[in-house]
C-alpha cells in the first residue's frame, strides 16, 4: 500500500482520541460485527461476513445467501446420518461443496474483493481460502461435523479431528484432504517457514481472529487497487476490533488521508505523532504536511 508496507508495532496501548472515533456510526446496524468489537462469543460468522460484504454492495440482502446455505444443510442431513465414519462424513461434505455448489479457488480471482464477499462466493463458486472455508464451516457445524477453523500462514484451512488423526481440508484446492504431516510439508513448501513455526500455527481460532483476517485480506486488495475509500472503511473496522494496535492506528490515519478526508487525517496524524516510535516520525510528518496542504482545497 505504501513504500514502508504500513507495518510495524510499538509497545503499549494507543489512547483513542475523539477525532478518530467519528467512524463508529458507520456500522451501527452491523449487529454481529459489533458483538465482535465487544469481544462476545458465539457470533454468527455468516452474518458478520455479509455485514462486511454490504460495505461494497449497499443493497445487499442477506436472506438469499442464508437460504442457500440452509438448503445445503437440508440436502446433506440424511446422507450424513447414514455415513459410517468421520472421514465418510467429511467426504460427503466436500463432494457437495465442490460438485453441487461448485466452490473452488481461482488464482485469477485472488485480487478481487468479490472473492471475499460471501454472497458472491456462493453465486460464482469462486473464492479465496478463508471465504470458501467459511461456507464449509457453517454447513459442517450445522450437520454436527466438528470442523475447526485453522488460520495457517498464507492459507486458511479447516480441520477435522478423527480417531485416525487430524485431517486438514484445503477448500481452495477442491477440498483437498491432508493428514497432519502432509499439511505441514505442504505449508512449508508454500511459505518456506520453519516446520516448528507451522506446527504452532495449526490451532483453532475464534470468530474475531477469522474476521480480522478477512478484513486484512480486503485491506490489501483495496490498497493494491488504490481504492482508498473502500480501504478506509475496512480500516475503520480493523481499528474498532484492534483499538490498542499502533499499526492499525497509523494505517487508519494514512488511509484517512488517502481517502480524501483531510481534516480528520490531520487530527489523526497529529495524535499518531504524539505517541509514535522514532522510526515512524519522519514518515508521519510527511503525511501530515500533505494533509495540511490539501485541506484548504476542500473548503
SERO-4910 file (N, C-alpha, C, O; in steps of 0.05 Angstrom, whole numbers):
BEGIN
 pado doro    nc1    nc2    nc3   cac1   cac2   cac3    cc1    cc2    cc3    oc1    oc2    oc3
  Unk    A     17    -24      0      0      0      0     17     25      0      9     46    -10
  Unk    A     41     23     12     60     46     12     88     35     13     91     11     18
  Unk    A    108     51      9    136     41      8    144     27     33    161      9     32
  Unk    A    133     35     56    141     22     81    123     -1     88    127    -14    109
  Unk    A    104     -7     72     86    -30     77     67    -26     99     52    -45    106
  Unk    A     66     -2    111     48      3    133     49    -19    154     29    -29    163
  Unk    A     74    -25    162     76    -47    182     93    -37    205    106    -16    204
  Unk    A     94    -54    226    109    -47    250     92    -43    274     69    -36    271
  Unk    A    103    -48    297     88    -45    322    104    -29    342    128    -30    342
  Unk    A     90    -14    359    103     -1    381     90    -11    406     67    -19    407
  Unk    A    105    -12    428     95    -23    453     74     -5    465     73     19    459
  Unk    A     57    -17    482     38     -2    496     12      3    481     11     -2    457
  Unk    A     -8     12    495    -34     17    483    -35     45    472    -23     64    484
  Unk    A    -50     49    451    -53     76    439    -79     88    450   -101     75    449
  Unk    A    -77    112    461   -101    125    471   -119    133    448   -110    144    428
  Unk    A   -145    128    451   -164    135    430   -172    164    433   -182    172    454
  Unk    A   -167    180    412   -175    208    413   -202    212    400   -212    195    385
  Unk    A   -215    234    406   -242    239    397   -243    240    366   -263    231    354
  Unk    A   -222    249    353   -223    254    324   -223    228    309   -232    228    286
  Unk    A   -212    206    320   -212    181    304   -233    161    313   -231    137    308
  Unk    A   -254    171    326   -277    154    333   -302    162    318   -323    152    323
  Unk    A   -299    181    299   -323    191    285   -334    171    265   -356    175    254
  Unk    A   -320    149    261   -329    129    241   -346    107    253   -358     92    238
  Unk    A   -349    106    279   -363     83    291   -392     81    283   -403     59    283
  Unk    A   -404    103    277   -433    103    269   -437     88    242   -460     81    236
  Unk    A   -416     85    227   -419     72    201   -429     43    203   -441     33    185
  Unk    A   -424     31    226   -431      3    229   -452     -2    250   -454    -24    262
  Unk    A   -469     18    255   -489     16    276   -509     -7    271   -520    -17    290
  Unk    A   -513    -14    246   -532    -35    240   -520    -63    238   -533    -83    234
  Unk    A   -493    -64    242   -479    -89    239   -477   -103    266   -457   -102    280
  Unk    A   -498   -117    273   -501   -128    300   -479   -149    306   -467   -148    328
  Unk    A   -473   -166    287   -453   -187    293   -424   -175    294   -408   -183    311
  Unk    A   -419   -156    277   -393   -143    278   -389   -129    305   -368   -130    317
  Unk    A   -410   -115    314   -408   -101    340   -405   -120    363   -393   -113    383
  Unk    A   -416   -144    361   -412   -164    381   -382   -172    382   -371   -177    404
  Unk    A   -369   -174    359   -341   -179    358   -325   -157    371   -305   -162    386
  Unk    A   -333   -132    366   -319   -109    378   -321   -111    408   -302   -104    422
  Unk    A   -344   -120    418   -348   -123    447   -335   -148    458   -338   -155    482
  Unk    A   -322   -163    440   -309   -189    447   -328   -210    458   -322   -225    476
  Unk    A   -353   -210    447   -372   -230    454   -366   -256    439   -351   -255    419
  Unk    A   -377   -278    448   -372   -304    434   -398   -313    420   -418   -299    421
  Unk    A   -396   -336    407   -419   -347    392   -430   -327    372   -455   -324    369
  Unk    A   -412   -314    358   -420   -295    337   -428   -311    312   -415   -331    305
  Unk    A   -448   -302    298   -457   -314    273   -438   -304    251   -440   -282    241
  Unk    A   -419   -321    243   -398   -313    224   -409   -308    196   -399   -290    182
  Unk    A   -430   -322    188   -442   -317    162   -453   -289    161   -449   -275    142
  Unk    A   -468   -282    182   -479   -255    182   -457   -234    184   -458   -213    170
  Unk    A   -437   -239    200   -414   -220    202   -401   -216    175   -393   -194    168
  Unk    A   -397   -238    160   -385   -236    134   -402   -221    114   -392   -206     98
  Unk    A   -428   -225    116   -447   -210     99   -448   -180    106   -452   -163     89
  Unk    A   -445   -174    132   -443   -146    140   -419   -132    127   -421   -109    119
  Unk    A   -397   -147    126   -373   -136    113   -378   -133     83   -371   -113     70
  Unk    A   -391   -153     71   -397   -152     42   -415   -129     35   -413   -118     13
  Unk    A   -432   -122     54   -451   -100     49   -436    -73     45   -447    -55     33
  Unk    A   -412    -71     56   -397    -46     52   -392    -40     22   -391    -17     14
  Unk    A   -390    -62      7   -385    -58    -22   -410    -62    -39   -409    -60    -63
  Unk    A   -433    -69    -26   -458    -74    -40   -481    -63    -23   -493    -77     -7
  Unk    A   -486    -37    -27   -505    -24     -8   -532    -37     -7   -546    -35     13
  Unk    A   -541    -49    -29   -568    -60    -30   -568    -90    -24   -588   -104    -30
  Unk    A   -547   -101    -12   -544   -129     -7   -566   -139     12   -569   -128     34
  Unk    A   -580   -160      4   -599   -174     22   -586   -200     31   -575   -215     15
  Unk    A   -587   -205     57   -574   -228     69   -589   -254     64   -577   -275     62
  Unk    A   -616   -252     61   -632   -276     61   -626   -296     39   -625   -320     45
  Unk    A   -622   -287     14   -616   -307     -7   -591   -324     -1   -591   -348     -6
  Unk    A   -570   -311     10   -546   -326     17   -551   -346     40   -543   -369     38
  Unk    A   -565   -336     60   -571   -354     83   -589   -376     74   -586   -399     84
  Unk    A   -608   -371     57   -627   -391     48   -612   -413     32   -618   -437     35
  Unk    A   -592   -405     16   -577   -425      0   -561   -443     19   -559   -467     14
  Unk    A   -550   -431     39   -535   -447     59   -553   -466     73   -546   -490     77
  Unk    A   -576   -457     81   -595   -475     95   -605   -497     77   -609   -520     87
  Unk    A   -608   -492     51   -616   -514     33   -594   -534     31   -599   -558     28
  Unk    A   -569   -526     31   -546   -544     31   -547   -562     55   -543   -586     53
  Unk    A   -552   -550     78   -553   -566    103   -576   -586    102   -572   -609    110
  Unk    A   -599   -578     91   -622   -596     89   -616   -619     70   -623   -642     76
  Unk    A   -602   -613     48   -596   -634     28   -576   -655     39   -578   -678     32
  Unk    A   -559   -646     57   -538   -664     67   -546   -678     93   -532   -698    101
  Unk    A   -567   -670    106   -573   -681    132   -577   -711    132   -564   -725    148
  Unk    A   -593   -722    114   -597   -751    113   -572   -766    105   -565   -785    118
  Unk    A   -559   -758     83   -534   -773     76   -514   -774     98   -500   -795    102
  Unk    A   -510   -752    113   -490   -751    134   -498   -770    157   -480   -783    168
  Unk    A   -524   -772    163   -532   -791    184   -527   -820    176   -525   -837    193
  Unk    A   -525   -825    150   -521   -853    141   -491   -859    137   -484   -882    132
  Unk    A   -474   -839    140   -445   -843    136   -434   -861    158   -444   -860    181
  Unk    A   -415   -877    151   -404   -897    170   -381   -888    187   -372   -902    205
  Unk    A   -370   -864    180   -346   -855    194   -343   -825    192   -356   -812    176
  Unk    A   -325   -814    208   -319   -785    206   -308   -778    179   -316   -757    167
  Unk    A   -291   -795    168   -279   -790    142   -301   -790    120   -300   -774    102
  Unk    A   -320   -809    122   -341   -810    102   -359   -785    104   -367   -775     83
  Unk    A   -364   -776    128   -379   -751    131   -365   -728    117   -377   -712    103
  Unk    A   -339   -726    122   -323   -704    110   -323   -706     80   -326   -686     66
  Unk    A   -321   -730     69   -321   -733     40   -348   -725     28   -349   -714      6
  Unk    A   -369   -732     42   -396   -724     33   -398   -693     32   -409   -682     12
  Unk    A   -389   -680     53   -389   -651     54   -373   -639     31   -383   -621     17
  Unk    A   -349   -649     27   -332   -638      6   -344   -643    -22   -343   -625    -39
  Unk    A   -355   -666    -26   -368   -672    -52   -390   -653    -58   -393   -643    -80
  Unk    A   -406   -646    -38   -428   -628    -42   -418   -600    -47   -427   -586    -65
  Unk    A   -398   -591    -31   -387   -564    -34   -375   -560    -62   -378   -539    -74
  Unk    A   -361   -581    -72   -347   -577    -98   -364   -584   -122   -360   -572   -143
  Unk    A   -382   -603   -119   -397   -612   -143   -424   -598   -145   -432   -589   -166
  Unk    A   -438   -595   -122   -465   -582   -123   -463   -552   -121   -476   -538   -137
  Unk    A   -446   -542   -103   -443   -513   -101   -421   -502   -119   -418   -478   -122
  Unk    A   -404   -520   -129   -383   -513   -147   -363   -494   -134   -352   -476   -148
  Unk    A   -358   -497   -108   -339   -480    -94   -311   -488   -101   -303   -512    -99
  Unk    A   -294   -469   -109   -267   -475   -116   -250   -449   -115   -261   -427   -115
  Unk    A   -224   -453   -113   -206   -430   -114   -200   -422   -142   -203   -438   -161
  Unk    A   -192   -397   -146   -185   -387   -172   -163   -366   -169   -168   -345   -158
  Unk    A   -139   -373   -178   -117   -354   -175   -122   -327   -187   -112   -307   -178
  Unk    A   -137   -326   -209   -143   -301   -223   -163   -284   -207   -167   -260   -213
  Unk    A   -175   -295   -187   -196   -282   -171   -185   -272   -144   -199   -259   -129
  Unk    A   -159   -278   -138   -148   -272   -112   -148   -242   -106   -151   -234    -82
  Unk    A   -145   -225   -126   -143   -197   -121   -169   -182   -127   -169   -159   -134
  Unk    A   -191   -197   -125   -217   -186   -130   -232   -185   -103   -235   -206    -91
  Unk    A   -243   -162    -95   -257   -161    -69   -281   -180    -68   -289   -189    -47
  Unk    A   -293   -187    -92   -316   -205    -92   -308   -233    -82   -326   -248    -74
  Unk    A   -283   -240    -83   -274   -266    -73   -276   -267    -42   -275   -289    -31
  Unk    A   -280   -244    -29   -284   -243      0   -313   -239      7   -320   -242     31
  Unk    A   -330   -232    -12   -358   -227     -6   -373   -253     -7   -376   -265    -29
  Unk    A   -384   -261     15   -395   -288     17   -418   -293     -3   -420   -314    -14
  Unk    A   -435   -273     -7   -457   -276    -27   -446   -281    -54   -457   -298    -69
  Unk    A   -425   -267    -62   -413   -271    -89   -398   -297    -91   -397   -309   -113
  Unk    A   -387   -306    -69   -373   -332    -69   -393   -354    -76   -388   -372    -93
  Unk    A   -417   -353    -64   -437   -373    -69   -450   -370    -97   -458   -389   -109
  Unk    A   -451   -345   -107   -463   -341   -133   -444   -349   -155   -453   -360   -176
  Unk    A   -418   -344   -152   -398   -350   -173   -384   -377   -169   -374   -388   -188
  Unk    A   -384   -387   -144   -369   -411   -138   -339   -406   -133   -325   -424   -125
  Unk    A   -330   -381   -137   -302   -375   -134   -297   -359   -108   -313   -341   -101
  Unk    A   -275   -365    -95   -269   -350    -71   -239   -354    -63   -224   -367    -78
  Unk    A   -232   -342    -42   -205   -346    -30   -207   -366     -8   -229   -373      0
  Unk    A   -185   -376      2   -186   -398     22   -205   -392     46   -220   -410     54
  Unk    A   -204   -368     57   -219   -362     81   -249   -360     75   -265   -369     91
  Unk    A   -257   -348     53   -285   -345     47   -297   -373     39   -320   -379     47
  Unk    A   -283   -389     25   -292   -416     18   -294   -433     44   -314   -447     47
  Unk    A   -275   -430     61   -275   -446     86   -298   -438    104   -308   -455    119
  Unk    A   -306   -413    103   -328   -403    119   -354   -418    112   -370   -425    130
  Unk    A   -358   -424     86   -382   -439     78   -379   -468     88   -399   -479     99
  Unk    A   -356   -480     85   -351   -507     95   -357   -508    125   -371   -527    135
  Unk    A   -347   -489    140   -351   -489    169   -380   -487    177   -389   -502    195
  Unk    A   -394   -469    165   -422   -465    172   -439   -490    167   -453   -499    184
  Unk    A   -436   -501    143   -452   -525    136   -443   -549    153   -460   -563    164
  Unk    A   -417   -553    157   -407   -575    173   -417   -574    202   -427   -594    212
  Unk    A   -415   -551    214   -422   -549    242   -452   -552    246   -461   -563    267
  Unk    A   -468   -543    227   -497   -547    229   -504   -576    227   -525   -585    237
  Unk    A   -488   -591    212   -492   -620    209   -480   -637    231   -483   -661    231
  Unk    A   -467   -624    250   -455   -639    272   -427   -649    265   -416   -666    279
  Unk    A   -416   -639    243   -388   -647    236   -370   -626    248   -370   -603    240
  Unk    A   -354   -633    268   -339   -613    283   -314   -602    269   -291   -605    278
  Unk    A   -319   -590    246   -297   -578    231   -287   -553    245   -303   -537    256
  Unk    A   -261   -549    246   -249   -527    261   -235   -507    242   -223   -516    222
  Unk    A   -236   -481    248   -221   -461    232   -192   -460    240   -185   -458    263
  Unk    A   -174   -462    220   -145   -461    225   -133   -438    208   -133   -439    184
  Unk    A   -123   -418    222   -112   -395    209    -82   -400    204    -65   -387    216
  Unk    A    -77   -418    185    -49   -425    178    -36   -402    163    -50   -386    151
  Unk    A    -10   -401    164      4   -380    149     -1   -383    119      1   -405    108
  Unk    A     -7   -361    106    -11   -359     77    -37   -371     67    -47   -363     46
  Unk    A    -48   -390     82    -71   -405     71    -89   -414     93    -81   -430    110
  Unk    A   -114   -404     94   -133   -412    114   -143   -440    108   -149   -446     85
  Unk    A   -146   -457    129   -154   -484    126   -176   -491    146   -182   -475    163
  Unk    A   -187   -515    144   -204   -525    165   -193   -553    173   -178   -565    158
  Unk    A   -201   -562    197   -190   -587    208   -212   -603    220   -230   -593    233
  Unk    A   -210   -629    216   -228   -648    230   -210   -667    246   -193   -680    235
  Unk    A   -216   -669    272   -202   -688    289   -216   -715    287   -240   -717    293
  Unk    A   -202   -736    280   -213   -762    278   -197   -782    295   -175   -775    305
  Unk    A   -207   -806    297   -192   -827    312   -166   -834    298   -148   -844    311
  Unk    A   -165   -829    272   -140   -835    257   -121   -812    256   -100   -814    244
  Unk    A   -128   -790    269   -111   -766    270   -125   -742    257   -147   -744    248
  Unk    A   -111   -720    257   -122   -695    246   -122   -695    216   -103   -703    203
  Unk    A   -145   -686    204   -147   -684    175   -152   -654    169   -169   -641    180
  Unk    A   -136   -644    150   -138   -615    142   -151   -613    114   -145   -629     96
  Unk    A   -168   -594    111   -183   -590     86   -175   -564     73   -176   -542     86
  Unk    A   -166   -565     49   -159   -541     33   -182   -535     14   -183   -547     -8
  Unk    A   -200   -518     22   -223   -512      6   -216   -499    -21   -231   -501    -40
  Unk    A   -193   -486    -21   -185   -472    -46   -177   -492    -68   -180   -486    -91
  Unk    A   -168   -515    -60   -160   -536    -79   -180   -559    -79   -174   -582    -75
  Unk    A   -205   -551    -85   -226   -571    -88   -230   -589    -64   -237   -612    -66
  Unk    A   -226   -578    -40   -230   -593    -16   -209   -615    -11   -216   -636      0
  Unk    A   -185   -610    -20   -164   -630    -16   -160   -636     14   -159   -619     31
  Unk    A   -159   -662     20   -156   -672     47   -126   -679     52   -114   -693     35
  Unk    A   -115   -670     74    -87   -676     80    -85   -686    109   -100   -676    127
  Unk    A    -68   -705    115    -63   -711    143    -43   -691    154    -34   -673    139
  Unk    A    -37   -693    179    -21   -672    192      6   -668    179     15   -645    174
  Unk    A     20   -690    173     47   -688    162     46   -676    134     62   -659    126
  Unk    A     26   -686    118     23   -675     91     18   -645     92     29   -629     76
  Unk    A      1   -636    111     -6   -608    113     18   -591    120     23   -570    108
  Unk    A     34   -601    139     57   -586    148     78   -584    125     89   -562    121
  Unk    A     82   -606    111    101   -605     89     92   -587     66    107   -573     54
  Unk    A     65   -588     61     54   -571     40     58   -542     47     66   -526     31
  Unk    A     51   -534     72     53   -506     81     83   -498     81     89   -475     75
  Unk    A    100   -516     88    129   -510     88    138   -503     59    154   -485     55
  Unk    A    128   -519     40    135   -514     12    124   -487      2    137   -474    -14
  Unk    A    101   -480     12     88   -455      3    101   -430     16    105   -410      3
  Unk    A    107   -433     42    115   -409     57    145   -408     63    156   -387     69
  Unk    A    159   -432     62    187   -434     70    192   -427     99    214   -422    107
  Unk    A    171   -428    115    173   -423    144    184   -449    157    181   -470    147
  Unk    A    197   -446    180    206   -469    195    183   -488    202    161   -479    208
  Unk    A    188   -514    202    167   -533    208    156   -529    236    132   -532    240
  Unk    A    173   -521    255    163   -516    283    144   -493    284    124   -494    299
  Unk    A    148   -472    268    130   -449    267    103   -457    255     82   -448    264
  Unk    A    105   -473    234     80   -482    221     63   -499    241     39   -496    242
  Unk    A     77   -518    255     62   -535    274     48   -518    295     25   -523    302
  Unk    A     61   -497    304     49   -479    325     25   -464    314      7   -457    329
  Unk    A     24   -460    288      2   -444    277    -23   -461    272    -45   -450    268
  Unk    A    -21   -487    273    -43   -505    267    -61   -509    291    -64   -531    301
  Unk    A    -73   -487    300    -91   -488    323   -117   -474    316   -117   -455    300
  Unk    A   -140   -483    327   -165   -469    321   -165   -440    330   -152   -433    350
  Unk    A   -179   -423    315   -180   -395    321   -210   -387    326   -228   -401    318
  Unk    A   -214   -364    339   -241   -356    345   -252   -338    323   -238   -332    303
  Unk    A   -277   -330    326   -291   -315    305   -277   -288    300   -276   -279    277
  Unk    A   -268   -275    321   -256   -249    318   -231   -251    301   -226   -234    284
  Unk    A   -215   -271    306   -190   -275    291   -196   -280    261   -182   -270    244
  Unk    A   -217   -295    256   -226   -300    228   -234   -274    214   -225   -269    192
  Unk    A   -250   -258    227   -259   -233    215   -236   -214    211   -235   -200    190
  Unk    A   -217   -212    230   -194   -195    226   -178   -204    202   -168   -187    186
  Unk    A   -175   -230    198   -160   -240    175   -175   -233    149   -163   -225    129
  Unk    A   -202   -236    149   -218   -228    125   -214   -199    119   -211   -191     95
  Unk    A   -214   -182    139   -212   -153    135   -184   -146    125   -181   -129    108
  Unk    A   -163   -159    135   -136   -154    126   -133   -162     97   -119   -148     82
  Unk    A   -146   -183     88   -146   -191     60   -158   -169     43   -146   -161     23
  Unk    A   -181   -159     51   -194   -137     36   -178   -112     36   -177    -98     16
  Unk    A   -166   -106     58   -149    -82     60   -126    -83     40   -120    -63     26
  Unk    A   -114   -107     37    -92   -110     18   -102   -108    -10    -89    -96    -27
  Unk    A   -126   -119    -16   -137   -118    -43   -143    -89    -51   -136    -80    -72
  Unk    A   -157    -75    -33   -165    -47    -40   -140    -30    -42   -139    -12    -58
  Unk    A   -120    -35    -25    -96    -19    -26    -81    -23    -52    -71     -4    -64
  Unk    A    -80    -48    -61    -66    -54    -86    -80    -42   -110    -67    -36   -130
  Unk    A   -106    -38   -108   -122    -25   -129   -124      5   -126   -135     19   -143
  Unk    A   -114     15   -104   -116     43    -97   -145     52    -94   -151     75   -102
  Unk    A   -161     35    -84   -189     42    -78   -189     51    -49   -197     37    -31
  Unk    A   -181     76    -45   -175     85    -18   -200     89     -1   -198     84     23
  Unk    A   -222     96    -12   -247     99      4   -255     72     15   -264     70     38
  Unk    A   -253     51     -1   -260     24      8   -240     14     28   -248      2     48
  Unk    A   -214     19     23   -194     11     42   -198     25     69   -194     13     90
  Unk    A   -205     51     68   -210     66     93   -233     53    109   -231     51    133
  Unk    A   -254     45     96   -277     33    110   -269      7    123   -277      1    146
  Unk    A   -253     -9    109   -243    -34    121   -226    -27    145   -227    -41    166
  Unk    A   -209     -7    142   -191      1    164   -207     10    188   -198      6    211
  Unk    A   -229     24    184   -246     32    207   -254      7    223   -254      8    248
  Unk    A   -262    -14    209   -270    -38    223   -246    -50    239   -249    -58    262
  Unk    A   -223    -51    226   -199    -62    240   -192    -45    264   -184    -56    285
  Unk    A   -194    -19    262   -188     -2    285   -207     -6    308   -199     -4    332
  Unk    A   -232    -13    302   -251    -19    324   -245    -46    336   -249    -50    360
  Unk    A   -236    -65    320   -231    -92    330   -204    -94    346   -202   -110    364
  Unk    A   -185    -77    337   -158    -78    350   -150    -50    358   -131    -39    348
  Unk    A   -165    -38    378   -160    -10    384   -133     -4    397   -124     19    397
  Unk    A   -120    -24    407    -94    -20    420    -70    -23    402    -47    -21    411
  Unk    A    -75    -28    376    -53    -33    358    -42     -8    345    -57      8    333
  Unk    A    -16     -3    349     -4     20    337     -5     19    306    -11     39    293
  Unk    A     -1     -5    295     -2     -8    266    -29      1    255    -30     15    235
  Unk    A    -51     -8    268    -77     -1    258    -83     28    261    -95     40    243
  Unk    A    -73     41    283    -77     69    287    -63     85    265    -74    104    253
  Unk    A    -38     77    259    -23     91    239    -34     87    211    -37    106    196
  Unk    A    -41     62    205    -54     57    179    -80     72    175    -86     82    153
  Unk    A    -95     74    197   -120     88    196   -116    118    189   -130    129    172
  Unk    A    -96    130    201    -90    158    196    -82    162    167    -91    181    154
  Unk    A    -65    144    157    -55    147    129    -78    142    109    -80    156     89
  Unk    A    -94    121    114   -116    115     96   -137    137     96   -151    142     76
  Unk    A   -141    150    119   -159    172    121   -150    195    102   -166    207     89
  Unk    A   -124    200    102   -113    220     84   -117    211     55   -126    227     38
  Unk    A   -111    186     48   -113    177     21   -142    176     11   -147    178    -13
  Unk    A   -160    173     30   -189    173     23   -200    201     19   -223    205     13
  Unk    A   -183    221     22   -191    249     18   -205    262     41   -218    282     38
  Unk    A   -202    250     65   -215    261     89   -194    277    104   -184    269    125
  Unk    A   -186    300     93   -162    314    102   -164    325    131   -145    323    146
  Unk    A   -187    336    138   -189    347    165   -187    325    186   -173    329    206
  Unk    A   -200    302    182   -197    280    200   -169    270    200   -158    263    222
  Unk    A   -156    269    177   -129    258    175   -109    276    191    -91    265    204
  Unk    A   -113    302    190    -95    320    205    -97    314    235    -76    311    248
  Unk    A   -121    311    245   -125    305    273   -112    279    281    -98    276    301
  Unk    A   -116    258    264   -106    231    270    -76    230    268    -63    217    284
  Unk    A    -65    243    247    -36    243    244    -22    258    267     -1    249    276
  Unk    A    -33    280    275    -22    294    298    -22    277    323     -3    277    339
  Unk    A    -44    262    327    -46    245    350    -25    222    348    -11    216    367
  Unk    A    -22    211    324     -2    190    320     26    200    325     43    186    338
  Unk    A     32    224    316     59    236    321     65    240    350     88    240    358
  Unk    A     44    243    366     49    248    395     57    222    409     66    223    432
  Unk    A     52    199    396     58    173    410     75    154    393     81    132    402
  Unk    A     84    163    369     96    144    350    125    137    358    138    153    371
  Unk    A    134    113    350    162    107    353    179    124    334    169    134    314
  Unk    A    204    127    341    222    145    326    223    138    296    225    156    280
  Unk    A    223    113    290    227    105    262    203    113    244    206    113    219
  Unk    A    180    119    256    157    126    240    153    157    239    136    166    224
  Unk    A    169    172    254    163    200    257    165    215    230    147    230    223
  Unk    A    187    211    216    191    226    191    169    219    171    159    237    157
  Unk    A    162    194    169    141    185    150    115    198    157    101    207    139
  Unk    A    107    199    182     82    211    190     83    242    187     62    253    179
  Unk    A    105    254    192    107    283    187    103    290    158     90    310    152
  Unk    A    113    274    140    109    279    111     79    278    104     69    294     89
  Unk    A     66    258    116     37    255    110     21    278    123      1    287    111
  Unk    A     29    287    146     16    309    159     19    335    142     -1    350    139
  Unk    A     43    340    131     47    363    114     29    361     89     17    381     81
  Unk    A     27    337     78     10    333     55    -20    339     61    -34    352     46
  Unk    A    -29    329     85    -57    333     93    -62    363     96    -84    373     88
  Unk    A    -44    377    109    -48    406    113    -48    421     87    -61    442     85
  Unk    A    -32    412     68    -30    426     42    -56    421     26    -65    440     12
  Unk    A    -68    398     29    -91    391     13   -117    401     26   -137    405     13
  Unk    A   -117    404     53   -142    411     67   -155    436     57   -180    436     53
  Unk    A   -141    458     52   -154    483     43   -168    479     16   -187    494     10
  Unk    A   -160    460     -1   -172    456    -27   -201    446    -24   -216    447    -43
  Unk    A   -207    436     -1   -234    424      4   -253    442     19   -275    435     25
  Unk    A   -244    467     24   -261    486     39   -283    496     22   -299    513     31
***
